[in-house]
């Protein structure tokens, strides 16, 4: 028997979905999320889309949204000195020359990555995504 027939409201169904399904996806998404290919993320998106169509979720959710939100949140906690995080030691050194030619929140030297796996590791992935955001913001 499905929970919606038991008489749960949409708010309760949304809470159940986030507690059981989304929390399992988010558990280690920062570790393996950047290595998902289109087929794997499509399968997870299919489950989340089906949950939305059946009324278990208020809003449609995708894996890329979950990955972006969680990586942005963690990267902010690492980057800002108000948060003490053990991962802050993994950040590259800051740029010695800080030009103010454009508004950009990224002031770290970008590492040279020759291998895709190294570029997709969490810190490098966040640094490269932040640099892309800075480049697109100026256009």
BELSUL-V555266 format. One line per field, one symbol per residue. burial: # if it has 24 or more other C-alpha atoms within 12 Angstrom, else .. Layout:
# BELSUL-V555266
burial->???
This chain:
# BELSUL-V555266
burial->............##..##...#..##..##..##......#..##.##..#...###..#####.###.###.###.##...........#.............####..#........###########.........
